[in-house]
């Protein structure tokens, strides 16, 4: 669908209509000299938006917040949250605004949200603005996750503002135009529950059901069914993170969506060496959100969501607690199912076997002990099946067991290797490559970033002349550290 009369978005605003009390109308800060750095053409086309219109002066003005398209809501969303385990009753969009909602040709609804558009009433210190590097990081990582079939928010555009923001040093400023299935978070429910307004909480739950899980609306206990649906969505999401070695970095409850999308992954990273205790975020000093802790933290966050739903589940508190506890107990087996099915695929297995968990655990333990690269190891195992390379020395005894398992289910090694290469990426957003691209982009050279994203959009297919993009960081490289970019 091409846009008529230069209409950029055609916004709808169901959240504003349904959820008064969970937002404040606000206006973005004007950018003095906006310059479009990145437009995600493929995403624009998926959303039935016109990339040429978005590149126009009018489009850039809308994407940076200098002009409000017809129907734009311009609201800062309210939410609370547990940050590193400590509860904050009032967080909210401190430097972001929801422009509105668009509906694509398939009838799917998405938020368009500005990040770095200036302080709002929810600001907690700082200038409310953002730097080019962190906003481009969201673009790079969002596209990497999307190409790996991992649900995620995505960047529609990154626009330089033409001014500097002061961090450790002055940096060029930018605004991110982000697209999400919605921005309803566990923390949104925490905020609504904390108001004591039962009508607001019910309206929020009904809105979430209508937007994300309409099939549960007719359930005998729709709010319990909502919790169950979110439990499964998060179990599947976190399993996918774990399979590719993704570390979100800041799994606060205000960074967990009801939709099951990855969101707010500022200090994220992909592991190189496989290790459960891998931590990259500069603010995660005690490893709360380490790679291996992510399933446990996911369940902890879901328990906070369950607590907000108690008044909607049953009038009797004990009855409500018993009901939500039963639902929460489904998270771990569902996560294990999603994860183990994914691991079987990574190992070329077509069927379930009773000893598969032990086989996988043995592999991961050997990878940890030998400090093997997570991504390279699974690609290397496919080469072993083809006879192209010998197995890594640390894995030799395990490979014998694995080959016996493949033979027991009747799988031939060459087809199994081909199947492995379809699910095990060759290219991921390697930390050193991302930093290299972001440093160049901050200095005005976007070419390395475009080259990297082009590869990440096709993560399973080798591109001649790009061997270094498939390699881990050099062994003498310093430990990688990520920052929130706030």
Order of alpha helices (4+ residues) and beta strands (2+ residues): alpha-beta-beta-alpha-alpha-alpha-beta-beta-beta-beta-beta-beta-alpha-beta-beta-alpha-alpha-alpha-beta-beta-alpha-alpha-alpha-alpha-alpha-alpha-alpha-alpha-alpha
